[in-house]
Amino acid sequence: MQKIIIRQATVTDAPAISAVHCSTVARWYALDANGVERPARYNDLTPAQRWLNGGPWMDAETCAYHLRRLIAGGGQALAAELNGRVVAEAELFTADEPEPYSRNLNLSVLYIHRNHQGQNLGSLLMQRAFELADEQNCETFTVACAEAPDFYAKHGLRHAATYTRFQLSAQTAKIDYLVEPLPDAPYDLVRGWGLPIGRYQNAGHDWERTRPHAAPDFPEWRGLRLERYWLAVGDERSALIFEESPRFPGVADTFLFTPSPLTPDTLAAIRDRAARSGFTHLHCFAPADFKHPDAMPLDYVHRLFMKRLRA
Ligand SMILES: CC(C)(COP(=O)(O)OP(=O)(O)OC[C@H]1O[C@@H](n2cnc3c(N)ncnc32)[C@H](O)[C@@H]1OP(=O)(O)O)[C@@H](O)C(=O)NCCC(=O)NCCS
């Protein structure tokens, strides 16, 4: 008889969890000097190159690094064991944000080993995730990038929003604002605030992911900039983060944690700060109805699925 256990994952599960994620990768690639994907063999890839194929789970050591930070940063990882072997994993973060998300549990990862899909493990992990949402008094449960929408629909989640990555040029402007360094502090610093730019998962998850040292110190990524500011425009103070991506050097992936809605002045200040920092463009991940005359939508899109847990 098959014995299934759903439990908290620990750092020692990293090799098995990495194997789960790697089992779902159909082909491996390396970026050439022009940033073009070229077929490659797993064993020939450096840890940083593996990461670009699908994140920290693509290598046992970077997976351990990621799990250690996730757990220290208030995230939750669940493992599903089948007859004593870890064959599936889920990751979750809570956040407190303005409506419609309010107190939210977001499932950022749900992967079942390729050889064990369709054996109810995904459903058991979902069941445990809903129990965690209940224990933590969450009002909403989300999957921000649903790769298997029909599976989530079976579990009561509905399409609730679409997010798109927009590109804006960095541009100086005549606008008064102040910037100060943003401390490297836990999510409580911005708890309750919205994330009108850069909401890839939820505010708790994205805050942790943009803190210094979220990725190991890969030699190839050493020149990439992470700039974190308190940004004050008028009476409004927000947390602004620019993260330069290894795929798009010179482009700042932008995150704005703020207690109030995004204003044109704040956006102008962000573009000005980016230009003064030497970035050429901003990548702003925002609701698909984000409007700005200079914003160009790119083809990176998330369909967010949500279940409301309380009236
Ligand atoms: C999608 C996934 C998490 C589902 O987990 P699973 O353990 O294979 O699913 P279960 O065995 O619990 O299936 C439960 C039900 O959902 C259905 N289902 C499973 N995967 C599905 C999918 N991709 N799309 C639609 N329905 C799916 C099953 O047919 C089953 O239906 P039934 O109850 O009517 O028989 C898993 O297949 C997986 O890891 N896939 C690859 C990675 C992925 O896409 N992850 C999601 C990232 S957002």
PDBQT file of the ligand as one rigid body, heavy atoms in Angstrom, charges set to zero:
ROOT
HETATM    1  C1  LIG A 401      -0.635  20.578 -11.950  1.00  0.00    +0.000 C 
HETATM    2  C2  LIG A 401      -0.197  19.642 -10.816  1.00  0.00    +0.000 C 
HETATM    3  C3  LIG A 401       0.302  20.483  -9.645  1.00  0.00    +0.000 C 
HETATM    4  C4  LIG A 401      -1.409  18.796 -10.376  1.00  0.00    +0.000 C 
HETATM    5  O1  LIG A 401      -1.029  17.904  -9.353  1.00  0.00    +0.000 OA
HETATM    6  P1  LIG A 401      -1.372  16.321  -9.459  1.00  0.00    +0.000 P 
HETATM    7  O2  LIG A 401      -0.907  15.656  -8.256  1.00  0.00    +0.000 OA
HETATM    8  O3  LIG A 401      -0.808  15.841 -10.758  1.00  0.00    +0.000 OA
HETATM    9  O4  LIG A 401      -2.965  16.373  -9.560  1.00  0.00    +0.000 OA
HETATM   10  P2  LIG A 401      -4.016  15.421  -8.800  1.00  0.00    +0.000 P 
HETATM   11  O5  LIG A 401      -3.631  14.003  -8.995  1.00  0.00    +0.000 OA
HETATM   12  O6  LIG A 401      -4.198  15.889  -7.425  1.00  0.00    +0.000 OA
HETATM   13  O7  LIG A 401      -5.294  15.761  -9.729  1.00  0.00    +0.000 OA
HETATM   14  C5  LIG A 401      -6.505  16.207  -9.237  1.00  0.00    +0.000 C 
HETATM   15  C6  LIG A 401      -7.411  16.518 -10.387  1.00  0.00    +0.000 C 
HETATM   16  O8  LIG A 401      -6.895  17.607 -11.193  1.00  0.00    +0.000 OA
HETATM   17  C7  LIG A 401      -6.724  17.198 -12.542  1.00  0.00    +0.000 C 
HETATM   18  N1  LIG A 401      -5.494  17.781 -13.061  1.00  0.00    +0.000 N 
HETATM   19  C8  LIG A 401      -4.237  17.456 -12.715  1.00  0.00    +0.000 A 
HETATM   20  N2  LIG A 401      -3.362  18.219 -13.382  1.00  0.00    +0.000 NA
HETATM   21  C9  LIG A 401      -4.095  19.031 -14.167  1.00  0.00    +0.000 A 
HETATM   22  C10 LIG A 401      -3.754  20.030 -15.111  1.00  0.00    +0.000 A 
HETATM   23  N3  LIG A 401      -2.496  20.341 -15.411  1.00  0.00    +0.000 N 
HETATM   24  N4  LIG A 401      -4.776  20.661 -15.720  1.00  0.00    +0.000 NA
HETATM   25  C11 LIG A 401      -6.056  20.326 -15.462  1.00  0.00    +0.000 A 
HETATM   26  N5  LIG A 401      -6.434  19.384 -14.577  1.00  0.00    +0.000 NA
HETATM   27  C12 LIG A 401      -5.453  18.731 -13.948  1.00  0.00    +0.000 A 
HETATM   28  C13 LIG A 401      -6.645  15.696 -12.502  1.00  0.00    +0.000 C 
HETATM   29  O9  LIG A 401      -7.089  15.155 -13.744  1.00  0.00    +0.000 OA
HETATM   30  C14 LIG A 401      -7.588  15.347 -11.359  1.00  0.00    +0.000 C 
HETATM   31  O10 LIG A 401      -8.937  15.410 -11.824  1.00  0.00    +0.000 OA
HETATM   32  P3  LIG A 401     -10.040  14.390 -11.251  1.00  0.00    +0.000 P 
HETATM   33  O11 LIG A 401     -10.136  14.678  -9.778  1.00  0.00    +0.000 OA
HETATM   34  O12 LIG A 401     -11.261  14.759 -12.006  1.00  0.00    +0.000 OA
HETATM   35  O13 LIG A 401      -9.510  13.033 -11.541  1.00  0.00    +0.000 OA
HETATM   36  C15 LIG A 401       0.926  18.671 -11.257  1.00  0.00    +0.000 C 
HETATM   37  O14 LIG A 401       0.469  17.889 -12.311  1.00  0.00    +0.000 OA
HETATM   38  C16 LIG A 401       2.222  19.345 -11.658  1.00  0.00    +0.000 C 
HETATM   39  O15 LIG A 401       3.113  19.488 -10.842  1.00  0.00    +0.000 OA
HETATM   40  N6  LIG A 401       2.375  19.711 -12.954  1.00  0.00    +0.000 N 
HETATM   41  C17 LIG A 401       3.585  20.304 -13.473  1.00  0.00    +0.000 C 
HETATM   42  C18 LIG A 401       3.921  21.623 -12.831  1.00  0.00    +0.000 C 
HETATM   43  C19 LIG A 401       2.791  22.627 -12.821  1.00  0.00    +0.000 C 
HETATM   44  O16 LIG A 401       2.148  22.908 -13.830  1.00  0.00    +0.000 OA
HETATM   45  N7  LIG A 401       2.570  23.204 -11.630  1.00  0.00    +0.000 N 
HETATM   46  C20 LIG A 401       1.639  24.260 -11.439  1.00  0.00    +0.000 C 
HETATM   47  C21 LIG A 401       2.432  25.523 -11.328  1.00  0.00    +0.000 C 
HETATM   48  S1  LIG A 401       1.376  26.947 -11.155  1.00  0.00    +0.000 SA
ENDROOT
TORSDOF 0
